[in-house]
């Protein structure tokens, strides 16, 4: 360790070298922080999780027939059958799949219409295949959409993966609040257009029903009575002609409940040649009922056809009417597309609305729109995994700052010096250099983007104690050398750094080897990389930067103490 002692002493003895160490450390810290705006290191709540299953949601336009939904779903299934890693598939037509982890918050249980279907895809065991499920989804998404979406114009196909963290409605959720439903719908369409043009966002969808035309069949009770029929007769034949009806029940030893037996017309008989009133009127004319006098009465004589508009689905949140616009990220962080899309929205809405941005709060990315003509107000609020990410990073950042303040106060009580406590604190904070650079390096060795995640911040908080311990070892040992041996300050700091370098290095090696097991985990890899790279940075900071700060502060000027504890002298001699 003599060479290290000589190196550190030469740095402390030269003003030029001390300034050079400080400048290089400051430059390294600044450059590491610049990796975020330059997108060399991307931040995300949690990375993609390789699971053994994922789901595909198929939404054809509102009012579509179940045959159209089945046509698109069959196209998707045909593509999935070609994948060797797909073990089996299950199609839920006209309904959502039984609730799973992802479906708990995505409204799967509420799907009961002909224009929706869900496909559950089961894969081979994730440890026995090379391609993770999230990379498979990323590869298949554009291929399936290109082939299947054009089959029914206006179809939306969404790929839903099992979340690696808390489940959310989507990666990015934009809530459009307002009382004017038609205006809210129009704003939601504008928001969806902006999201669809934002790089990195896929599966954009407006969670609201479309307003479409439909026909209502209304039995005329007066005509039915004059014709010698009953309302029940008319209702039964209408259900039989268009939907089907239960006519009997069957008991089975394999089922605890009775099994319904349906009577329904075949597909060709139910179909209409065109979607207009004439075709429907012709269909009703072909259906006849026998009245009490034995005469056949055409159904068209007792049923009125009325063309109406469908009703909007009304959603509320916090007693406010709203519509959700959702989007998923294509293996990118949610934060950067959010910022880009928000700027485009502000520019797009400024001509027609007075925009009021939210202050620095929980909803700091939100903004309010006030119509310049009608003065109606609308709220654009951001939610989803993006908000969870921001909240988590905010909370972990607060925990990190709280830990630094607590350590600083404890050190002030122990050393009775703000300067020495500041040195320890600064040395701990600079381990951030290693954490950020470590994620940048790790990104070179992975097939997908290696994000700085919430687990990475947990590792950074854990590093504070390790870095602080290294600095405390140097300060206490240098202090003992000056008080008990009367050693000159620069020489004492150099000797302390050289002597304590071995235990500091051995501790770092133990942490690195222990954290190596975590580095390959898809979720906790950020924690492992943060501990490994942060520990390496902490060693260099403790052995080079901290001694320079110790040499420049007068708080480290300890005079020889004649009452130096004999135990301290023994410790010094043993260490030598």
C-alpha positions as CSV (number, residue, x, y, z in Angstrom):
1,X,0.0,0.0,0.0
2,X,3.1,2.3,0.0
3,X,2.4,3.2,-3.6
4,X,-1.2,4.3,-2.8
5,X,0.1,6.2,0.2
6,X,2.6,8.1,-2.0
7,X,0.0,8.8,-4.6
8,X,-2.5,10.3,-2.2
9,X,0.2,12.3,-0.4
10,X,1.5,13.7,-3.7
11,X,-2.1,14.8,-4.6
12,X,-2.5,16.4,-1.1
13,X,0.8,18.1,-1.4
14,X,0.0,19.7,-4.9
15,X,-2.6,22.3,-5.3
16,X,-2.8,21.5,-9.1
17,X,-3.5,17.8,-8.5
18,X,-6.1,18.6,-5.8
19,X,-7.9,20.9,-8.1
20,X,-7.7,18.3,-10.9
21,X,-9.3,15.6,-8.7
22,X,-12.1,18.0,-7.7
23,X,-12.7,19.1,-11.3
24,X,-12.7,15.5,-12.7
25,X,-15.1,14.4,-10.0
26,X,-17.4,17.3,-10.6
27,X,-17.3,16.7,-14.4
28,X,-18.0,13.0,-13.9
29,X,-21.0,13.9,-11.7
30,X,-22.3,16.4,-14.2
31,X,-21.8,14.1,-17.2
32,X,-23.6,11.3,-15.5
33,X,-26.6,13.5,-14.8
34,X,-26.7,14.5,-18.5
35,X,-27.3,10.9,-19.4
36,X,-31.0,11.4,-18.5
37,X,-31.8,14.4,-20.9
38,X,-29.7,12.8,-23.6
39,X,-31.6,9.5,-23.1
40,X,-28.4,7.5,-22.7
41,X,-30.0,6.2,-19.5
42,X,-33.8,5.9,-19.4
43,X,-35.9,5.8,-16.3
44,X,-38.9,3.5,-15.8
45,X,-41.0,2.2,-12.9
46,X,-40.2,-1.4,-13.6
47,X,-38.7,-3.2,-16.7
48,X,-40.6,-5.7,-18.8
49,X,-41.5,-9.0,-17.1
50,X,-41.1,-12.3,-18.9
51,X,-44.2,-14.3,-18.1
52,X,-45.8,-17.5,-19.4
53,X,-48.9,-15.9,-20.6
54,X,-50.3,-12.7,-22.2
55,X,-53.6,-11.6,-23.5
56,X,-54.9,-9.9,-26.7
57,X,-58.0,-7.6,-26.6
58,X,-59.9,-7.3,-29.9
59,X,-62.4,-4.3,-30.1
60,X,-64.3,-4.0,-33.3
61,X,-66.3,-0.8,-33.8
62,X,-69.4,-0.4,-31.6
63,X,-72.4,-2.0,-33.3
64,X,-70.3,-4.6,-35.1
65,X,-71.8,-8.1,-35.4
66,X,-70.2,-11.0,-33.5
67,X,-69.3,-12.6,-36.9
68,X,-67.1,-9.6,-37.6
69,X,-65.4,-9.8,-34.2
70,X,-64.8,-13.5,-34.8
71,X,-63.3,-12.8,-38.2
72,X,-60.7,-10.5,-36.7
73,X,-60.1,-12.8,-33.7
74,X,-59.6,-15.8,-36.0
75,X,-57.0,-13.8,-38.0
76,X,-55.1,-13.1,-34.8
77,X,-55.2,-16.8,-33.7
78,X,-54.0,-18.0,-37.1
79,X,-50.9,-15.8,-36.6
80,X,-50.3,-17.1,-33.1
81,X,-50.6,-20.7,-34.2
82,X,-47.4,-20.2,-36.3
83,X,-45.4,-19.4,-33.1
84,X,-43.5,-22.5,-31.8
85,X,-43.5,-21.1,-28.3
86,X,-47.3,-20.8,-28.1
87,X,-48.6,-23.9,-26.2
88,X,-52.3,-23.2,-26.4
89,X,-54.9,-20.5,-27.0
90,X,-58.4,-19.7,-25.7
91,X,-60.8,-17.4,-27.3
92,X,-63.5,-15.6,-25.3
93,X,-65.9,-14.2,-27.9
94,X,-68.2,-11.4,-26.8
95,X,-66.9,-11.4,-23.3
96,X,-63.8,-10.9,-21.2
97,X,-61.5,-13.6,-19.9
98,X,-61.9,-14.7,-16.2
99,X,-60.3,-12.1,-14.1
100,X,-56.5,-12.3,-13.9
101,X,-53.8,-10.0,-12.5
102,X,-53.9,-7.6,-15.4
103,X,-57.6,-7.8,-15.9
104,X,-58.5,-6.7,-12.4
105,X,-58.1,-3.0,-13.3
106,X,-58.7,-3.2,-17.1
107,X,-62.5,-3.8,-16.9
108,X,-62.4,-7.3,-18.4
109,X,-65.4,-8.4,-16.3
110,X,-67.6,-5.7,-17.8
111,X,-67.2,-6.9,-21.4
112,X,-70.5,-8.4,-22.6
113,X,-71.0,-7.0,-26.1
114,X,-70.7,-8.6,-29.6
115,X,-67.9,-6.2,-30.7
116,X,-65.3,-7.4,-28.1
117,X,-63.3,-10.6,-27.6
118,X,-60.2,-11.6,-25.6
119,X,-57.6,-14.2,-26.5
120,X,-55.6,-15.8,-23.7
121,X,-52.1,-17.0,-24.9
122,X,-50.2,-19.6,-22.9
123,X,-46.4,-19.9,-23.7
124,X,-43.8,-22.5,-22.9
125,X,-42.0,-22.2,-19.6
126,X,-40.0,-18.9,-19.6
127,X,-36.8,-20.6,-18.4
128,X,-36.9,-22.9,-21.4
129,X,-37.1,-20.3,-24.1
130,X,-34.7,-17.6,-25.3
131,X,-37.3,-14.9,-26.2
132,X,-39.0,-13.2,-23.3
133,X,-42.7,-12.7,-23.5
134,X,-42.4,-8.9,-23.7
135,X,-40.1,-9.1,-26.7
136,X,-42.4,-11.6,-28.4
137,X,-45.3,-9.1,-27.9
138,X,-43.2,-6.3,-29.3
139,X,-42.3,-8.5,-32.4
140,X,-45.8,-9.8,-33.1
141,X,-47.8,-6.5,-32.5
142,X,-47.0,-4.8,-35.8
143,X,-47.4,-8.0,-37.8
144,X,-50.8,-8.9,-36.4
145,X,-52.1,-5.4,-36.6
146,X,-51.0,-5.0,-40.2
147,X,-52.8,-8.2,-41.3
148,X,-55.9,-8.2,-39.0
149,X,-57.0,-4.6,-38.4
150,X,-58.0,-3.9,-42.1
151,X,-60.5,-6.8,-42.0
152,X,-63.0,-4.6,-40.1
153,X,-62.4,-0.9,-40.4
154,X,-62.0,0.8,-37.1
155,X,-60.8,-2.3,-35.2
156,X,-58.5,-1.9,-32.3
157,X,-56.2,-4.7,-31.1
158,X,-54.3,-4.4,-27.8
159,X,-51.6,-6.6,-26.4
160,X,-51.9,-6.9,-22.6
161,X,-48.9,-8.3,-20.7
162,X,-48.8,-9.4,-17.1
163,X,-47.5,-6.4,-15.1
164,X,-44.2,-6.7,-13.2
165,X,-45.4,-4.2,-10.6
166,X,-48.7,-2.7,-9.5
167,X,-51.4,-3.2,-12.2
168,X,-52.7,-0.1,-13.9
169,X,-55.2,0.6,-16.6
170,X,-52.4,1.3,-19.1
171,X,-48.9,2.7,-19.3
172,X,-50.2,6.1,-20.1
173,X,-53.8,7.2,-19.2
174,X,-55.1,10.6,-20.1
175,X,-58.4,11.5,-18.4
176,X,-60.5,14.1,-20.1
177,X,-62.9,15.6,-17.6
178,X,-65.9,17.8,-18.4
179,X,-69.7,18.1,-18.3
180,X,-70.3,18.5,-22.0
181,X,-70.1,14.9,-23.2
182,X,-69.9,15.7,-26.9
183,X,-67.1,18.1,-26.3
184,X,-65.3,15.7,-24.0
185,X,-65.5,13.1,-26.8
186,X,-64.1,15.5,-29.3
187,X,-61.2,16.4,-27.0
188,X,-60.6,12.7,-26.4
189,X,-60.3,12.1,-30.1
190,X,-57.8,15.0,-30.4
191,X,-55.7,13.6,-27.5
192,X,-55.8,10.1,-29.1
193,X,-54.5,11.7,-32.4
194,X,-51.6,13.3,-30.6
195,X,-50.7,10.0,-28.8
196,X,-50.9,8.0,-32.0
197,X,-48.3,10.4,-33.6
198,X,-46.0,10.2,-30.6
199,X,-43.0,7.9,-31.1
200,X,-42.8,4.9,-28.7
201,X,-46.6,4.7,-28.0
202,X,-48.8,1.9,-29.3
203,X,-52.3,0.4,-28.7
204,X,-53.9,3.8,-28.4
205,X,-57.6,3.6,-27.6
206,X,-60.5,5.8,-26.4
207,X,-62.4,4.0,-23.7
208,X,-65.9,5.2,-24.8
209,X,-68.7,3.9,-26.9
210,X,-69.1,5.3,-30.4
211,X,-72.4,6.9,-31.3
212,X,-73.9,4.7,-34.0
213,X,-77.3,4.3,-35.6
214,X,-79.5,1.3,-34.6
215,X,-83.0,0.1,-35.1
216,X,-85.5,-0.6,-32.3
217,X,-88.3,-3.1,-32.8
218,X,-91.4,-1.8,-30.8
219,X,-94.4,-4.1,-30.5
220,X,-97.7,-2.1,-31.1
221,X,-99.9,-3.4,-28.3
222,X,-103.1,-2.0,-29.8
223,X,-102.5,-3.7,-33.1
224,X,-101.5,-6.9,-31.4
225,X,-104.7,-7.0,-29.4
226,X,-106.9,-6.3,-32.6
227,X,-105.0,-9.1,-34.5
228,X,-105.9,-11.7,-31.8
229,X,-102.2,-12.1,-30.7
230,X,-100.4,-11.7,-27.4
231,X,-97.4,-9.5,-26.6
232,X,-95.6,-12.6,-25.4
233,X,-96.0,-14.3,-28.8
234,X,-94.5,-11.4,-30.6
235,X,-91.6,-11.0,-28.2
236,X,-90.8,-14.7,-28.4
237,X,-90.6,-14.8,-32.2
238,X,-88.5,-11.6,-32.3
239,X,-86.0,-13.2,-29.9
240,X,-86.1,-16.4,-31.9
241,X,-85.5,-14.7,-35.2
242,X,-82.6,-12.5,-34.1
243,X,-81.1,-13.8,-30.9
244,X,-82.4,-17.2,-30.0
245,X,-84.3,-18.3,-26.9
246,X,-84.4,-21.0,-24.2
247,X,-87.0,-23.6,-24.9
248,X,-86.1,-26.3,-22.4
249,X,-83.6,-27.5,-19.8
250,X,-81.4,-30.5,-19.5
251,X,-80.1,-32.1,-16.4
252,X,-76.6,-33.7,-16.2
253,X,-74.7,-35.5,-13.5
254,X,-71.6,-33.5,-14.5
255,X,-73.3,-30.1,-13.9
256,X,-74.8,-28.9,-10.6
257,X,-77.2,-26.6,-12.5
258,X,-79.7,-27.2,-15.3
259,X,-78.3,-26.7,-18.8
260,X,-80.3,-24.5,-21.1
261,X,-81.4,-25.7,-24.5
262,X,-81.5,-22.9,-27.0
263,X,-83.5,-22.7,-30.2
264,X,-82.0,-20.3,-32.7
265,X,-82.1,-19.8,-36.5
266,X,-79.0,-20.7,-38.5
267,X,-76.6,-18.0,-39.3
268,X,-77.8,-17.5,-42.9
269,X,-81.4,-17.2,-41.8
270,X,-80.5,-14.5,-39.3
271,X,-78.5,-12.4,-41.6
272,X,-79.9,-9.4,-43.4
273,X,-78.8,-8.6,-47.0
274,X,-78.2,-5.0,-46.0
275,X,-78.3,-2.7,-43.0
276,X,-81.4,-0.6,-43.8
277,X,-85.0,-0.3,-42.9
278,X,-86.2,-2.1,-46.1
279,X,-84.2,-5.2,-45.4
280,X,-85.4,-5.3,-41.8
281,X,-89.0,-4.7,-42.9
282,X,-88.7,-7.6,-45.4
283,X,-87.4,-9.8,-42.7
284,X,-90.3,-9.1,-40.4
285,X,-92.8,-9.7,-43.3
286,X,-91.4,-13.2,-43.7
287,X,-92.2,-14.0,-40.1
288,X,-95.9,-15.0,-39.5
289,X,-97.8,-15.8,-36.3
290,X,-101.1,-17.7,-36.0
291,X,-103.8,-15.8,-34.0
292,X,-106.6,-17.3,-32.0
293,X,-108.8,-17.5,-35.1
294,X,-106.3,-19.6,-36.9
295,X,-105.2,-16.8,-39.3
296,X,-101.6,-16.0,-40.1
297,X,-100.5,-12.4,-39.2
298,X,-97.3,-11.0,-40.7
299,X,-95.0,-9.7,-37.9
300,X,-94.4,-6.4,-39.8
301,X,-98.1,-5.6,-39.2
302,X,-97.8,-5.4,-35.4
303,X,-94.2,-4.2,-35.0
304,X,-92.9,-0.7,-35.6
305,X,-89.3,0.0,-36.6
306,X,-87.7,3.1,-35.2
307,X,-84.2,4.3,-36.1
308,X,-82.4,5.8,-33.1
309,X,-78.9,6.8,-32.0
310,X,-77.0,4.7,-29.4
311,X,-76.4,6.2,-26.0
312,X,-72.9,7.2,-24.8
313,X,-71.3,5.2,-22.0
314,X,-71.0,7.7,-19.1
315,X,-67.9,7.3,-16.8
316,X,-67.3,9.2,-13.6
317,X,-64.3,9.6,-11.4
318,X,-64.4,11.7,-8.2
319,X,-67.9,12.8,-9.1
320,X,-66.7,14.2,-12.4
321,X,-67.7,13.0,-15.9
322,X,-64.7,11.8,-17.8
323,X,-63.4,9.7,-20.7
324,X,-60.1,7.7,-20.6
325,X,-57.6,7.7,-23.5
326,X,-55.0,5.0,-23.0
327,X,-51.7,4.0,-24.6
328,X,-49.0,1.5,-24.1
329,X,-45.3,2.0,-24.4
330,X,-43.3,-0.1,-26.9
331,X,-40.3,-1.0,-24.7
332,X,-39.6,2.7,-23.9
333,X,-39.9,4.7,-20.7
334,X,-43.3,6.4,-20.2
335,X,-41.9,9.7,-19.1
336,X,-40.3,10.9,-22.4
337,X,-43.4,10.2,-24.7
338,X,-45.5,11.9,-22.0
339,X,-43.5,15.1,-22.1
340,X,-43.4,15.1,-25.9
341,X,-47.2,14.5,-26.2
342,X,-48.0,17.1,-23.5
343,X,-46.1,19.8,-25.4
344,X,-47.9,18.9,-28.6
345,X,-51.3,19.1,-26.9
346,X,-50.6,22.4,-25.3
347,X,-49.6,23.8,-28.7
348,X,-52.7,22.2,-30.4
349,X,-55.2,23.5,-27.9
350,X,-53.9,27.1,-27.3
351,X,-55.8,28.6,-30.2
352,X,-59.3,27.5,-29.0
353,X,-58.8,27.3,-25.3
354,X,-57.3,29.3,-22.4
355,X,-54.8,26.9,-20.9
356,X,-54.0,26.9,-17.1
357,X,-51.2,24.6,-16.1
358,X,-51.2,22.8,-12.7
359,X,-48.5,23.9,-10.2
360,X,-45.9,21.7,-8.6
361,X,-48.1,19.1,-7.0
362,X,-49.2,15.5,-7.3
363,X,-50.8,16.3,-10.6
364,X,-48.1,18.7,-11.9
365,X,-48.5,17.6,-15.5
366,X,-52.2,18.3,-15.6
367,X,-53.7,21.4,-17.3
368,X,-57.2,23.0,-17.5
369,X,-58.8,24.1,-20.8
370,X,-61.3,26.9,-20.9
371,X,-63.3,27.4,-24.1
372,X,-62.7,30.9,-25.4
373,X,-66.3,31.1,-26.7
374,X,-68.5,29.2,-24.3
375,X,-66.1,29.4,-21.3
376,X,-66.7,25.7,-20.5
377,X,-63.9,24.1,-18.5
378,X,-62.2,20.8,-19.2
379,X,-59.5,19.0,-17.3
380,X,-56.7,17.0,-18.9
381,X,-55.3,14.7,-16.2
382,X,-52.5,12.1,-16.6
383,X,-52.6,8.8,-14.9
384,X,-51.6,5.1,-15.3
385,X,-48.2,3.5,-14.9
386,X,-46.6,6.8,-15.8
387,X,-48.1,8.5,-12.7
388,X,-47.1,5.5,-10.5
389,X,-43.6,5.9,-11.9
390,X,-43.4,9.6,-11.0
391,X,-45.0,9.0,-7.6
392,X,-42.6,6.2,-6.8
393,X,-39.5,8.1,-7.9
394,X,-40.7,11.1,-5.9
395,X,-41.2,9.0,-2.8
396,X,-37.9,7.2,-3.2
397,X,-36.2,10.5,-3.8
398,X,-37.8,11.9,-0.7
399,X,-36.6,8.8,1.3
400,X,-33.1,9.3,-0.1
401,X,-33.0,13.0,0.9
402,X,-34.4,12.1,4.4
403,X,-31.7,9.5,4.8
404,X,-29.0,12.0,3.9
405,X,-30.3,14.6,6.3
406,X,-30.6,12.0,9.1
407,X,-27.0,10.8,8.5
408,X,-25.8,14.4,8.4
409,X,-27.4,15.2,11.8
410,X,-26.0,12.1,13.4
411,X,-22.5,12.9,12.1
412,X,-22.8,16.5,13.4
413,X,-23.6,15.2,16.8
414,X,-20.7,12.8,16.7
415,X,-18.0,15.0,15.2
416,X,-19.4,18.4,16.3
417,X,-18.4,19.7,12.9
418,X,-20.5,20.6,9.9
419,X,-17.5,20.4,7.6
420,X,-16.6,16.8,8.4
421,X,-20.2,15.8,8.3
422,X,-20.5,17.5,4.9
423,X,-17.5,15.5,3.6
424,X,-19.1,12.2,4.5
425,X,-22.4,13.3,3.0
426,X,-20.9,14.5,-0.3
427,X,-18.9,11.3,-0.6
428,X,-22.1,9.2,-0.2
429,X,-24.0,11.4,-2.7
430,X,-21.3,11.0,-5.4
431,X,-21.9,7.2,-5.5
432,X,-24.7,8.3,-7.8
433,X,-22.1,8.5,-10.6
434,X,-21.5,4.8,-10.5
435,X,-25.2,4.0,-10.4
436,X,-26.0,6.0,-13.5
437,X,-22.9,4.9,-15.5
438,X,-23.5,1.3,-14.4
439,X,-26.9,1.3,-16.0
440,X,-25.4,2.8,-19.2
441,X,-22.8,0.1,-19.4
442,X,-25.4,-2.7,-18.5
443,X,-27.5,-1.5,-21.5
444,X,-24.7,-2.6,-23.8
445,X,-25.0,-6.2,-22.7
446,X,-28.7,-6.7,-22.9
447,X,-30.9,-7.3,-25.9
448,X,-33.6,-4.9,-24.5
449,X,-33.3,-1.5,-22.9
450,X,-31.8,-1.6,-19.4
451,X,-33.9,1.0,-17.5
452,X,-33.0,2.8,-14.3
453,X,-36.0,1.5,-12.2
454,X,-37.5,1.9,-8.8
455,X,-35.3,-1.0,-7.6
456,X,-32.3,0.9,-8.8
457,X,-33.2,3.8,-6.5
458,X,-33.6,1.3,-3.6
459,X,-30.0,0.2,-4.3
460,X,-28.8,3.7,-4.4
461,X,-30.4,4.4,-1.0
462,X,-28.7,1.3,0.4
463,X,-25.4,2.6,-0.9
464,X,-25.5,5.6,1.4
465,X,-24.6,3.5,4.4
466,X,-21.8,1.8,2.6
467,X,-20.3,5.0,1.3
468,X,-20.6,6.7,4.6
469,X,-18.8,3.8,6.4
470,X,-15.9,4.2,4.0
471,X,-15.5,7.9,4.7
472,X,-15.9,7.4,8.5
473,X,-13.1,4.8,8.5
474,X,-10.7,7.3,6.9
475,X,-11.7,10.2,9.0
476,X,-11.5,8.3,12.4
477,X,-8.2,6.7,11.5
478,X,-6.6,9.9,10.3
479,X,-7.9,11.6,13.4
480,X,-6.3,8.9,15.6
481,X,-2.9,9.2,13.8
482,X,-2.8,13.0,14.4
483,X,-4.0,12.9,18.0
484,X,-2.1,9.8,19.2
485,X,1.0,9.8,17.0
486,X,1.3,13.5,16.3
487,X,1.5,12.8,12.6
488,X,1.2,15.7,10.2
489,X,-2.3,16.1,8.6
490,X,-1.4,15.3,5.0
491,X,0.7,12.3,6.0
492,X,-2.0,11.1,8.4
493,X,-4.7,11.2,5.7
494,X,-2.4,9.4,3.2
495,X,-1.6,6.7,5.7
496,X,-5.2,6.3,6.7
497,X,-6.3,6.0,3.1
498,X,-3.6,3.5,2.2
499,X,-4.2,1.4,5.4
500,X,-8.0,1.3,5.1
501,X,-7.9,0.7,1.4
502,X,-7.7,-3.1,1.9
503,X,-10.8,-3.5,4.2
504,X,-12.7,-1.0,2.0
505,X,-11.8,-3.1,-1.1
506,X,-12.7,-6.4,0.5
507,X,-16.1,-5.0,1.6
508,X,-16.7,-3.8,-1.9
509,X,-15.8,-7.2,-3.4
510,X,-18.2,-8.9,-1.0
511,X,-21.0,-6.6,-2.0
512,X,-20.3,-7.0,-5.7
513,X,-20.3,-10.8,-5.5
514,X,-23.5,-10.8,-3.5
515,X,-25.2,-8.4,-5.8
516,X,-24.1,-10.3,-9.0
517,X,-27.0,-12.8,-8.3
518,X,-29.5,-10.0,-8.6
519,X,-28.0,-8.4,-11.7
520,X,-29.5,-11.0,-14.1
521,X,-33.1,-10.8,-12.6
522,X,-35.6,-9.0,-14.9
523,X,-37.2,-7.1,-12.1
524,X,-34.4,-6.7,-9.5
525,X,-31.6,-6.3,-12.0
526,X,-31.6,-2.6,-11.4
527,X,-30.9,-3.1,-7.7
528,X,-28.0,-5.4,-8.5
529,X,-26.4,-3.1,-11.0
530,X,-26.9,-0.1,-8.7
531,X,-25.1,-1.9,-5.8
532,X,-22.3,-3.2,-8.0
533,X,-21.5,0.0,-9.9
534,X,-22.3,2.3,-7.0
535,X,-19.9,0.4,-4.8
536,X,-17.1,0.6,-7.3
537,X,-17.7,4.4,-7.5
538,X,-17.9,4.7,-3.7
539,X,-14.4,3.0,-3.4
540,X,-12.8,5.6,-5.8
541,X,-14.6,8.5,-4.2
542,X,-13.6,7.3,-0.7
543,X,-9.9,6.8,-1.6
544,X,-9.3,9.8,-3.8
545,X,-12.0,12.5,-3.5
546,X,-12.7,12.3,0.2
547,X,-9.0,12.6,1.2
548,X,-8.7,15.8,-0.9
549,X,-11.7,17.3,0.9
550,X,-10.2,16.2,4.3
551,X,-6.9,17.9,3.4
552,X,-8.7,21.1,2.5
553,X,-10.8,21.6,5.7
554,X,-9.5,23.1,8.9
555,X,-11.9,20.9,10.8
556,X,-9.4,18.1,10.3
557,X,-6.6,20.0,12.1
558,X,-6.3,17.8,15.2
559,X,-3.4,18.5,17.6
560,X,-1.6,15.7,19.4
561,X,-3.5,14.7,22.5
562,X,-1.3,13.6,25.4
563,X,-4.4,11.9,27.0
564,X,-4.9,9.7,23.9
565,X,-6.5,6.5,24.9
566,X,-4.1,3.5,25.1
567,X,-6.6,1.4,23.2
568,X,-6.5,3.8,20.3
569,X,-2.7,3.5,20.2
570,X,-2.9,-0.3,20.2
571,X,-5.4,-0.2,17.3
572,X,-3.0,2.1,15.3
573,X,0.0,-0.2,15.9
574,X,-2.0,-3.3,15.1
575,X,-3.2,-1.7,11.8
576,X,0.4,-0.8,10.9
